[in-house]
Amino acid sequence: MIGASVQKEVATLLRDRGRLLSLFAMPVAFIVVFGMMFKLGPDKPEKRPIAIWHAPADARGQQIQQALADSALFEPVLLGSADAVGRAVDDETYVAGLVVPPDFQPTAKPVVLYIDLTKEPAIRGPINGALIGLVMRALVPSGIAQPVFVATQMPPGAHPAPDEISSFQITVPGNAVLFAFFISMAVAITFAHERHTGTWRRMLAAPVSRWRMLIGKLVPYFLISLVQVAFLFGLGAGVFGMKVAGSVTALVVLTASVSLCSVSFGLFVASFGGTERQIGSTVPIAILVMGLLGGCMFPRMFMPGIMKTIGLGVPHSWALDGYYAVLIKSGTTVATIAPELAALLAFAAGFALLGLWRFRFER
């Protein structure tokens, strides 16, 4: 039953050129356009918050903090320890951080800059240069003409990914997740079409249990979604030079979770009924809004904090956080992205349960 259903749905898809374009050709076009045009690290007029730590009575640390506050570029945020600065930069709460050691010496104990060394030079360079200039200016009154300033990354091994992150490592997963959820529209339209043509009623009369029938309709689209995402990531790696810094197994498990979530969302949408035209006019809007909130169109790493929090309400944001970890951070494993996987599976279970609760076989 399931094998025959898979063959039928794949054959139907291959005959539907419009759907093939929307699932495979359109995301490639988006990836190319955004990858070529989108610049990571857009200019922002507001001050960037910079984490800083120095001993409470350290005059030089206070001078550096004041120099940052007086600048038009940065807003210093004093944290409780040097390790806290490193962790805050690593989890991208702050774009950079400064640590002024209590026993500061220009050559032996320099000021330390924590910054993501995997970011493109176009992003990292201006921040690095501006902070060096401000630190040197702040320390000149102390008689230090050229303080040694060391850029590092904390904690060790958290971001030792590719030397440079290309824009395609951002746009490929973003568009892959966005268009993966368009499979949900295909699922809903298939149910609507078969109800309209009477095919669904004939299937109900067959000597097959209803849960097998439902699974047989959903499994093909799960497999198609896997092929779609695999195609996009394969294209990203083979053509656009996208690198996978973490575990390939983690990438596969994450992709399977995304596909499961998108197909479950399709069942949820199908449970509302409606005609093919109604589904085609409303579902794409919902998918695009979810993608926008989740960071598919504008990377989450550049979103304001409030938007990042709001984005957690859609599965796209969890998927992208997982993909960024796998693509950018070396050493990323399935265990590393366990929170993202758990969230995606929770969304999938929620969509599936709501869809089953609402689904009417005799509609």
N, C-alpha and C positions, 0 to 999 in steps of 0.2 A: 504493500500500500504506500509506504513512505517513499520507496524507490521509484515507483511509477509517478508519484506526485512530483518528486524532484525532476524527473525527466520532462514531465508536462510543463512545469513552471519555467524551466530553463529554455525549453523550446519556444514557449510563449514569449519569453524575454528576448530571445534572439530575433524574433520576428518584429518586435516593437522597437523600431529605431529611435523613436523619441525617448523612450525610457533608457535605452542604452546610452544615448547622448547625455542624459541627465545624471546617470550613475557613474559614467566613466570619462566621457570626453569633457564635460563641463568642469569637473573638479581639476582636471589637468590644466585647462585654460586658466582657471583661477590661481592655481599654484604658480604657473609661469608669470602671469601678470603681477600678482602680489610679490612673488619672489624677486622680480626684476625692478619693481617700482618702490616696494616698501622699504623704508630705511629704519633699521633698529635704533632705538634711542632717540625719539623725536624731541625737538627742542621744546623746552617748557619754561614759561616766564617765571613761575614761582620758584622759590628757593627749594633746593633738594635737602632733605634731612640727612645729616651725617652723624653716625654714632661716634662717640668719643669717650675715652676713659683716661683719667689721670688721678694721681693721689690727691686727696682732699686739700692738702696744704702745698701742693706743687705749683709754684709761681709760673713756671714755664708752661705747664699744662693749662693753667688758667689763661695765660696770654694767647695760646693757640686757640682755645675755646672762644675767647673774645674776638680774635681775628676772624674766625669763621662766622660769628654772629654779626660782625660789622660788614662782612662782604655781602654783595648782592646775589651771590650764587648759592650759599649753603646756610643751613640752619642746624647748629650743633645740638645733639641730644646726648646728655651725659648718662652713661649706663653704669651699672654697679661693679663691673670687673672687666678685665681684658678679655677673658673668655666669652663674656656676654656680648662684647663687640663682635668677636669672630662669629659667634652663632647667629647674631642678628643679620650680619652680612650674608652668611651662608644661606639662611632661609629667605633672603631677599626682602627682609623688612627694611633694610637700608641699602642704598647703592654702594656705600663705602663706609669705612670706619677707621678711626685713628686711635692708637694707643701710645701714650707718652710714659715710658718707663720711669719709675721714681729715681733710678740711678742713671738718668740719661747722660750719654756721652756721644759726641758726633760720630766716632768711629766704632766704639765698642758696644754701646747701647743706643741705637738710633730710634727715632720715632718710627713706628710701624704703621703702614697703611694696609688695611684689609680690604681687598677688592676682588671681584670675580675675574680671575686672570683668563678665563675662557671667552670673555666677551670680545667682540671685534675691537680692534684698535680705534676705530672711529667713535666708539662709545667710551672705551676705557681711557683713551689718551687725554681728552680734554679734562675729565674729572681728575685724573692722576696729576696732570700738569698744574691745574688750578690749586689743588690741595698742597702740592709741593711749594708753589709760590707763596701761598698764605702761611704755611708753616715756617718757611725761611724768613719771611717778613716779620712774623711774630717773635722769632728768636734773635733777630739782629740786635735789639736793645740789650740782650743778655751777653753780647760780645761774641756771638757765634755767627760767623759770616756765611759758612756753607755747611749747614747741618746735613748729616747723612740721613737719607730717607729711604726706607726699604719697603717695597710693595710685596705683600704676601697674600696668602689665602688661608682661611681658617674655617673649619678644622681641616687638617691635612687629609687629602684624599677625597674630600667631599665633592670637589669639582674638577679633578684632573681629567677632563674630557678632551675633545679635540683642541688643538692649539687655537683655532678660530672657529666660531660658530657662524655658519652661513645663514642667510635669510631663509633658505629653503628648509633648514632645520626647524624653523618656526612656522612657515607657511604650509609645508607638506602635512604635518599632523593636524594643523588647524583646519585645513580644507578637507582632509580625510575624515575627521570627526564630523564636520558640518554635513558633508554629503553622505556619510554613512547613515545618517538619520533620515535621509530621503528614502531609504528602503522602507521606512514605516509607511510612507504614502503609498508605495507600491503594494504593500500588504493590504492596506485598507481598500485601495481601488480594486484589487483582485476579489476581495469578498463582495464589494458592491457590485462588480460586474457579474459575478456568478449568481448573486441573488436576482439581479435584473434579468438575466437571460434564462433563469430557471435551472441552471446547472446545479446550484446548491441543493435544490429540492430533490433532484434525481440522486445526488450523492447521499442525501439523508435516507433515501429508500434502500441504499445498498446495505448488505449485511456486514457492516463495519461499525465498531463502536465509535461514538462521537469524539471521544478524546483522541483516538487514533486518527480520525479524520482531521481534527484541528491541528494535531502535531504534523500531520502530513502536509498541511497547507503552510505551516510556519517554517519547518526545517529547510525547505528549498531557499527561502529568502535569507535565512541565517547563513547558509553556505554561499549564496551569492554575495552577501555582505562581506564575508571573509575574503572572497576572491577580489571584490572591489577594493578593500583596504590594502590587501596584499599587493595588488597591482599598483596602487598609488605610492606605497612605500618602496616597492621595488623600482618604480620609475624615479622616485626621489633619490634613492641610493645609486642607481645605475646611470642616470642621466644628469642629475643635478648635484651630485657629489654629497648628498646627505649622509652623515656618519651616525652609526649606532654605537654609543660609548658604553652602554650597559649590556645586560644579558639579552640575547636574542630570545631566550625562553620567556623572559619577562615581557618582551615586546609581543610575542605570540599570545600569551595569556591575556594581556591587556586588550589586544585586538579582539579576541574572542569575547571578552566581557563587553566591549563596546557594541559588537554585532548583536549579542544577546539582548542588550539593553534597547537597541534600535528596533529589533523585531518585536520585543515585548511592547514597546511604545506603539508599534503598528497595530498590535492586537487591541490595545487600549483605544486607539483611534477608531478601529473597525467596529468596536462595541457600540459606538454612537450611531451606527448606521449611516444614512445619507446616500446621496447619489454620487456617481463618479465626478460630476461637475462640482458638487459641493465640497467634496474632499479635495479636489484639485485646486480649489480657490481659497480654502481656509488653512489646510495643513501646512503648505509651504511657508505661510506667514508665521505660524507657530514655530516651525523648525528654524526659520531665520532669526526670530526673536531669541529663541533659546541659544542659538549659536552666537548671537551678538553678546548676550549676557555671559556666556561661558568662555568667551575669549577666542572664538574661532576666527573672527574678522579683525579684532584688535587684540594683540597678545596680552594675556593676563599679567605678565611681568611688568607691563607699563600702565596697568589700570590703577586708579586711585584705590585706596584701601576699602572704601565703602562699596565700590563696584566689585572688588574681589570677593567680599563677603556675600553680596547679593548673588554673585555668580555660582556660589556653592549650592544654590537651590536648583540647579539644572545639572544633568549628568555630564554635559560637555566639559565643564570646568574641571571635574575630577579626572576625566579622560585625558585632557590636555596636560594637567599637572603630572600625571603618570607618564605620558609620552615625553614631556620635556626632561623628566628625570632619567628615562631610559636612553634618550638620544644624547643628552648633554653631560650627564654625570657618570663617570666610569665607576664600575663596581656596583651599579644598580642591579638588584636582583628582584625576584618575585616578592621576597620578604620586604624589600625596601618600599615597594609600591603597594603593600598590603592595604593601607588605608584607602587608597584610590580604588583598588579592586573591590574592597568591601562596599564602598559607596556605590559603585557601578552595579554590583550585584543586588544591592538593596533597591536601587532605582528599578532594575529589571524585575525584581520580585514584586515591587509595588505596582508597576505598570501591568504585569501579568495578572496579578490577583484582582486588580480593579477591572481589567479587561474581561476576565472570566466571570466576574460577578455581574457585569453588565451585559455580557454577550448573550444574544437570543438566537438559538439555532433555528427557530421557526419563523423568524422575522421575515 
